């Protein structure tokens, strides 16, 4: 996690998406299950959404984009696209400017954050990748709004805003009923 000090206060920033992906890959390893790129990307999206709802700030710093099969974190996709529909077998790397080399992306989550990520993983990892994709394609979902907007005009980057995600997942009686424990 990136941190900086302003007026003697430590301000917490977002996590690198590749570090969050590695957390989920570790969870899958612990349960002796594999994650395809599509499943990993969708679980990350749901974790980001529930994190927004719970903490009122984004989990990952990189934006999610509206792609054909649902929301995608491009930096994670770039690292896992080589697997196609096969299981991701290696942790993701990012450039470490201190060492001037690529290293595995890792971060330290608080116990509360880690529990939220574990709960999200337990809930969503039970679904097939296409079921997860269907969940992101609901009518009027953030993905749906961006995708439909692109049918009528240019939407550079096809970015899904954090505000749209948070609003969608905060609907009382809707998605809040299935928030992971």
C-alpha positions, 0 to 999 in steps of 0.5 A: 500500500502506498502511504504518504504523510501530510500535516503529520497524518499518515494518509492511506492510499489504495493497493496495487491491483497486482498485489490484490490479485496475488492475495486471491491467488494465494487464497486459491492455492491454500484451498487447492483450487485454480483461478482462471484470468476471468475468474480472478478479474471478476473476484477482484472487481467484486472485492473492489466494490465491497471495499468501496462500500465498506471503507468509502475508498477504493481497494485498488488504484488502477481503474476497472474498464468495461470489456466484453466479458465484464470489468477488467483491471488492465494491469492485472489482465496484462499479467495474466492474459498469457494463460487464456482460459487456463489456471493462472500458475504464477504470482504477478509482478510489478516494477520495484524502483528501489531494486530496479527490477520486477518483483512479485507484487505484495502488500500488507492488509490490515486484519479487517481488510484481509477478512473482507478479502477472504469473505469475498473470495469464499463467496465469489470463488464458488461461481464459474467465470461466466456466472461472475461475468453475468453478475457484472452484466446486470441491467443498469450495472456500472458495466452495463451503463459504460457499455451502452454509452459506448454504443452511442459515443466514444468512451475513452478507456471505457473506465468504470468510475468508483462512484458508479460502482459504489452506488450500484453495490450500496443499493439497499435490499439489492446487492447489499443482501449478498454482501459476503460475511 
